[in-house]
């Protein structure tokens, strides 16, 4: 079983691999929780910067993006990454 720190490191590592596709600024850890079923960590990271969608916006300040990472509690493998929470999307 991996701990919370390892789950967070895995989420950060995945974003680091995506740095060529995302303009990551002001990266921040928002939330960490263990799933109710005990199988996965839910890690929410946020950042400001441009993505393909936000580059089309004319606003001078890019919106903050939130990513929810589901990390397997046993293996530490990335299960999924989602835009989170959806209410932050325009």
N, C-alpha and C positions, 0 to 999 in steps of 0.2 A: 504494500500500500504506500502510495506517495503522500507526502505532506503538502500543506498549503503553499509553502515557499517553493517547492518543486513545481507545483501546478502553475504558479505565477511565472516562474522562470520559463516554463514551456510556452506559455502564451506570449511572453516578450520575445522569445526566440523565433516564434512563427512570424510575428510582426517584423522582426529584424530581417527575416528572409524575404519579406515583401517590400522592403524599403525602396527597391527600384521602381515599384508601381505606386507607392503611396508617399506623399510628402508629409512625413511625420514630424510634428513640432509639439512641444509641451506634452509629451506622453505621460499619462497618469494612471495609476491603479485606482479603480473606482470601487469594486466589490470583489469579494471572494467568499464562496459558500460551497459547502459539501451538499450534494443532492440528497433529497429525502430518502431515495432508495439506496444510498450508500455506494453508488457505483461510479460517480464522477464529481469532479470539481467544476464549478461554474465561475469563471474569471472574467470580469468586465474591465476592459482597458479603454481609455479615451485619449484622443489627440486632436489637436487643431492642425490644419493644413489642407491641402487640396487633394481631392480624389477626382476621378473622371467626372462624376456627377457635379461636384462642387466647382470644378473649373469653369463650368458653363454659367455659373451664377455671376452677377455683376457686383454683388456686395463686396466691399473692400476687405472685410474680415471673413475668412473662411469659417464655415460652421464647425462646431465640435463634432467629431465622429465618435461613436461608441461601438465597441466590438465585444460581443459575448463569445468567449471560448469555452467549449466543453472539453475537458481533459479527462481521459480515462483514469479512474482512481487507482487501478492496479498497475497499468503499464506506463502511464504518463503520456500516452499517444493522444494527439489531437483528434477528437471525434468530430467536432464541427466548429465553425466560426460564423456568427451571424451579426447583422446590424442590430444593435440593441440600445436602448429600447426603441421600438418603432415610432414612438411619439416624437422622437428627436429628428426624424426624417421630415424633409419638406417635400 
